Amino acid sequence: MSIRGQDVGGDPIACDAFGYGLGRPAGILVLLYRADGPMGFGAVRHDLLHQLYWSPDGMLSAVYGGRSCFTAPGEAFWAERGVSHEVRAPDRQTVYRLCLREVPDPLAGFRRGHVAVGARATRLVQEIATPGYDERLALEARGRILSDLAPITPDVAAQCADGKGFARAVARAMSHNPADPTRLDEWAEQLHISAKTLQRDFVREFGMSFSRHRTTLRLRAARALLVVEPVSVVAHRVGYSSVSAFVVAFAKEYGSPPGQYSRARLASPV
C-alpha cells in the first residue's frame, strides 16, 4: 500500500509501507520513501515507536539537541521513542524508516545517534520492503537485522583496532562533523601511523586524497543544510572560515553558487 504525507517535509514521490506482526511488541513497520529531491522528516518526537533511518543511496542529516550530524556509508540514525529529532535526505534518494516497539539488544541504553548497519542487515531491510514478502520470514529477518546493528564509538582509534580501515574510520568521524578542523597529520597521530600511510589509505579506499575527500564531504553536507539554513550559516557549519571561500568551492563543484542552488531546490516541485 502507498502512504503519503506522514510528517515529511519535501514530500516523497512515493512512500510504501510494509508491516509484519503489527500490534505485537516483536513486530516491525518498514516505510520506504523515494524522493526526487531533498526530503525532510520534520522535527518530531515519537512517543510510541523507536525509529531507525537508513539510506542506501547517500548521507542523511540529523538534527537533535541543537546539533547537526551526518551519516556515513554503512550507517543509520537511531532515535528512541520520546526523543525529539529531525532527519533530512539532501539528494534524490531512497530512505528506509524502520519503526519498532522494542529496542534492539545491541542498542540498549543508546538514546540517539549513529548506528553501524552490517551488510546482512542492509540486504534484509531491502528484501522485506517488497510486496508479498512472507510474514514469518520477515519476522525472522527482523531478528537478524536488529542483531546486526551497533552504536558507533566516537573514538576513531577504536574503530580500527584490528589495524585496518584507517581511512574509513577517519572518513566516518568526519562525516559526523564535516566542520572538524583536524588535519591529516593529527588524525594519523591519533591512529599511531604516519601521515603518508593515512594518505595512501585514502587514495586506496576512496580514489582521492584526504583533502579532496573532506571537501567533497563538506559540500555534500552543505546541500543537506541549504534547504533550511542561509548560506552564511551553512558555510561555517560545514567548516569554511569564510563565506566567499564556501561559495567558490560550491560553485566549482556543482556549477552554481549555493544561494542559487537553494532557491532552485525550494522552487522546484517534487
C-alpha positions in Angstrom: 0.0 0.0 0.0 1.1 3.6 -0.6 1.0 6.2 2.1 1.7 9.9 1.6 2.5 12.9 3.8 3.5 11.3 7.2 5.2 14.3 8.9 7.5 14.6 5.9 8.6 18.0 4.5 9.6 18.0 0.9 7.1 15.2 0.0 8.4 12.0 -1.5 7.1 10.8 -4.8 6.2 7.6 -3.1 6.0 6.1 0.3 5.2 2.4 0.7 4.6 0.6 4.0 5.4 -3.0 4.9 4.2 -4.2 8.2 4.8 -7.5 9.9 3.5 -8.7 13.2 2.0 -5.2 13.9 0.2 -5.0 17.2 2.8 -7.2 18.8 6.0 -6.0 20.6 8.1 -8.0 18.2 6.6 -6.5 15.1 8.2 -4.2 12.6 6.9 -1.5 10.2 9.2 -0.5 7.3 8.4 2.7 5.5 10.1 3.1 2.1 10.4 6.6 0.7 11.5 7.5 -2.8 12.4 11.2 -3.3 13.0 13.2 -6.4 14.8 15.9 -4.5 15.6 16.9 -0.9 13.2 15.3 1.6 12.8 16.1 5.3 11.2 14.3 8.2 10.2 17.3 10.2 11.1 17.9 13.8 9.1 15.2 15.6 9.0 13.2 18.8 7.6 9.7 18.5 6.3 8.6 21.9 5.1 5.1 20.8 7.8 3.8 18.4 11.5 3.7 18.1 12.9 4.9 14.7 15.8 3.9 12.6 16.5 5.9 9.4 18.8 4.4 6.7 19.5 5.3 3.1 21.5 3.1 0.7 22.0 6.0 -1.8 23.7 8.7 0.3 24.1 10.5 3.5 21.3 11.6 5.9 21.5 14.7 8.1 20.0 14.6 11.6 19.3 17.4 14.0 18.8 16.7 17.7 19.6 18.6 20.9 20.6 21.7 19.0 23.3 20.0 16.9 23.6 18.5 13.4 25.2 15.3 12.4 25.5 13.2 9.2 25.5 9.5 8.5 28.5 7.9 6.7 28.1 5.0 4.3 27.0 1.9 6.2 25.4 3.9 8.9 21.8 4.7 10.0 20.4 7.2 12.5 18.7 5.8 15.6 16.2 7.6 17.9 14.5 6.0 20.8 10.8 6.9 21.3 10.3 10.1 23.2 13.5 11.7 21.7 12.9 14.7 19.5 14.8 14.7 16.2 14.7 15.8 12.6 16.2 13.9 9.6 16.8 15.1 6.1 17.8 13.5 2.8 19.7 16.0 0.7 19.5 14.4 -2.7 17.4 12.2 -4.9 17.5 9.1 -2.9 15.7 6.2 -1.2 15.2 6.2 2.6 14.1 3.3 4.8 12.5 4.1 8.1 12.1 1.2 10.5 9.6 1.6 13.3 9.9 -0.7 16.3 8.2 -1.2 19.7 11.2 -2.9 21.2 14.8 -1.6 21.5 17.3 -3.9 19.7 19.5 -5.6 22.3 22.7 -4.0 20.8 21.2 -0.5 21.2 20.0 -0.9 24.8 20.6 2.4 26.6 21.6 4.2 23.4 19.1 7.0 23.1 20.0 8.5 19.7 22.9 8.7 17.3 24.9 6.9 14.6 24.4 3.2 14.2 26.6 0.8 12.1 24.4 -1.3 9.8 26.0 -4.6 8.8 25.9 -6.0 5.2 23.4 -8.7 6.2 21.1 -6.1 7.7 21.2 -3.8 4.7 20.3 -6.8 2.4 17.5 -8.0 4.6 15.9 -4.5 5.1 15.6 -4.2 1.3 14.2 -7.8 1.0 11.4 -7.3 3.5 10.4 -4.0 1.9 9.0 -5.8 -1.1 5.3 -6.6 -1.8 4.1 -10.0 -0.8 7.0 -10.9 1.4 6.1 -13.8 3.7 5.4 -12.5 7.2 7.1 -15.5 9.0 10.3 -15.0 7.0 10.1 -11.2 7.6 9.9 -11.6 11.3 12.9 -14.0 11.2 14.7 -11.4 9.2 13.8 -8.7 11.7 15.7 -10.5 14.4 18.8 -10.8 12.2 18.5 -7.1 11.2 18.4 -5.9 14.8 21.3 -8.1 15.9 23.4 -6.6 13.0 23.2 -3.1 14.4 25.8 -1.4 16.7 26.3 2.0 18.1 29.2 4.0 16.6 32.0 4.8 19.0 33.3 8.4 18.8 36.9 7.1 19.3 38.4 6.9 15.8 41.2 4.6 17.0 38.8 2.1 18.5 37.1 1.8 15.1 40.1 0.2 13.5 41.6 -1.6 16.5 42.5 -4.5 14.2 45.0 -2.3 12.3 42.8 -1.9 9.2 40.4 0.6 7.8 42.3 3.7 8.8 40.8 5.9 6.1 37.3 4.5 6.6 37.5 5.3 10.3 38.6 8.9 9.7 36.0 9.4 7.0 33.3 8.2 9.3 34.4 10.6 12.0 34.5 13.5 9.6 31.0 12.5 8.3 29.6 13.0 11.7 31.1 16.5 11.9 32.2 18.0 8.5 33.4 21.1 10.2 36.0 19.2 12.2 39.3 21.0 11.5 41.6 18.1 12.4 44.4 17.9 10.0 45.7 14.7 8.2 48.8 14.5 10.4 46.7 14.9 13.6 44.4 12.1 12.5 47.5 10.0 11.8 48.9 10.7 15.3 45.6 9.5 16.9 45.9 6.3 14.9 49.7 5.9 15.6 50.6 5.7 12.0 52.4 8.1 9.6 50.6 10.8 7.6 51.9 9.2 4.4 50.3 5.9 5.4 46.9 7.5 6.1 47.1 9.5 2.8 47.8 6.3 0.8 44.9 4.6 2.6 42.5 7.4 1.5 43.6 7.0 -2.1 43.2 3.3 -2.0 39.8 3.3 -0.2 38.2 6.4 -1.9 40.3 7.1 -5.0 41.1 10.6 -3.8 43.3 12.4 -1.3 42.3 13.2 2.3 41.8 16.9 1.4 39.7 16.1 -1.6 37.5 13.7 0.3 36.9 16.3 3.1 36.0 18.9 0.5 33.5 16.5 -1.1 32.0 15.6 2.2 31.6 19.2 3.3 29.9 20.2 0.1 27.5 17.2 0.2 26.6 18.1 3.8 26.1 21.7 2.7 23.4 20.6 0.2 21.5 19.0 3.0 21.5 22.2 5.1 20.9 24.8 2.3 17.2 23.9 2.1 16.7 25.1 5.7 19.7 27.4 6.5 21.1 30.6 5.0 24.4 30.4 3.1 26.3 32.2 5.8 25.3 29.8 8.4 25.9 26.7 6.2 29.4 27.8 5.3 30.5 27.8 8.9 28.6 24.7 9.9 30.4 22.7 7.3 33.9 24.0 8.1 34.6 27.1 5.9 36.1 30.0 7.7 34.8 32.5 5.1 31.5 32.6 3.2 33.3 33.6 0.0 35.6 30.5 0.1 32.5 28.3 0.5 30.7 30.0 -2.4 33.7 29.5 -4.7 34.1 25.8 -3.7 30.4 25.1 -4.0 30.1 26.7 -7.5 33.2 24.9 -8.7 31.7 21.5 -7.6 28.1 21.9 -8.7 28.1 24.6 -11.3 26.1 27.2 -9.5 26.5 29.2 -6.2 24.8 27.9 -3.1 22.2 30.6 -3.0 21.0 29.8 -6.5 21.1 26.1 -5.7 19.0 26.6 -2.6 16.4 28.8 -4.4 16.1 26.3 -7.2 15.5 23.4 -4.8 12.9 25.3 -2.9 11.1 26.4 -6.0 11.1 23.1 -7.8 8.1 20.8 -7.2 8.7 17.2 -6.2 
